[in-house]
Amino acid sequence: MNKWFLLGTAITLEVIATLSLKAALDQPWFYLSVVLGYAGAFTALFLAMRAGLGLGVAYGIWGALGVALTALFAMLLFDESLTSVMLLGLGVIIAGVILVEFGSQQAQRNQGRGNPERMS
């Protein structure tokens, strides 16, 4: 199965589970979505890494997109605020993940040449 599809599945399930936490405050049956969502998210994340996605890249993208999507959907579904400072923070997180991905690609290219760049 495609590692990026699995990562997308992990992100989607994590966002659903996190949003369900808020919904469960008023409707306790949402706790089922919390448990199933997180279990599915961690399973899909594990499978994405098993399919070849690096831990730093997988966790970074999962975390950043999870935070961003949760904040956006919380605004839409639960009328929570999303200020310009918060949007800037989400942008910084996403930019950081993009840099980690580019660094990961560079490390893979260097490793293929027998010239790994590592920080000491």
Long-range contacts (C-beta under 8 A, 24 or more apart in sequence): 1-47, 1-51, 2-51, 3-48, 3-49, 3-51, 3-52, 3-53, 4-48, 4-53, 6-44, 6-45, 6-47, 6-48, 6-51, 6-53, 7-44, 7-45, 7-48, 7-53, 7-58, 7-61, 7-62, 9-40, 9-41, 9-44, 10-40, 10-41, 10-42, 10-43, 10-44, 10-45, 10-48, 10-62, 11-41, 11-61, 11-62, 11-65, 11-66, 11-69, 13-37, 13-38, 13-40, 13-41, 13-44, 14-38, 14-41, 14-62, 14-66, 15-66, 15-69, 15-70, 15-73, 17-41, 18-66, 18-70, 19-70, 19-73, 19-74, 19-77, 19-78, 22-74, 22-77, 22-78, 54-104, 56-100, 56-104, 57-100, 57-101, 57-104, 60-96, 60-97, 60-100, 60-101, 61-97, 61-101, 63-93, 63-97, 64-93, 64-94, 64-96, 64-97, 65-94, 65-97, 67-93, 68-93, 68-94
